Structure formats: structure tokens, C-alpha cells
Amino acid sequence: MPQVLHLLKSERQEHARSVIRKQSQDPDTSFSVVLIHGVPAPDLPPQVTVYRLNEDGPTAQPGHLTDSKILDLIFSADQVIS
């Protein structure tokens, strides 16, 4: 199953949200979103997995990614959109 990863770096996400909603209608593709720099979580379809980049040091909080984990997601994705 192809994997698409979106990296959201800005609070201005209208275009990104519409692209993610449209893309996530494909049942044969896995979608993930990583929120960076305190970006608020957007309203996304339930089939989209949302993560937050941990900004408090090397220990990840639940639902937060460490730098090494985000790199794992990036390199395992078939497509990365920033």
C-alpha cells in the first residue's frame, strides 16, 4: 500500500487540508500528517494518522515523534509533501 506523508509547518493550512481530504479518498493509500512547530491539529478525515513533532527534547510524549522517528516516516513514505 503506498504511503503519503504530509508535513504541516504553518497555521495557514487551507490548501493542505483540501489536498489531504481529496487524496485520502483513495482507499488503497495510507496517509499521515506530521504537525511541526506547534501547528494546531486540523480537522482531517479519520483515516489520516496525525503525529506531532516533539519539541521538548529527545523523549517523545504520547502521539509525538522524535527526530529519528520522523526520519523513519519520511524515508518509508512513497511521497512526502511539505
C-alpha positions, 0 to 999 in steps of 0.5 A: 500500500503506498504511503503519503506523508504530509508535513504541516509547518504553518497555521495557514493550512487551507490548501493542505487540508483540501489536498489531504481530504481529496487524496485520502479518498483513495482507499488503497493509500495510507496517509499521515500528517506530521504537525511541526512547530506547534501547528494546531491539529486540523480537522482531517478525515479519520483515516489520516494518522496525525503525529506531532513533532516533539519539541521538548527534547529527545523523549517523545510524549504520547502521539509525538515523534522524535527526530529519528522517528520522523526520519523513519516516516519520511524515508518509508513514505512513497511521497512526502509533501511539505 
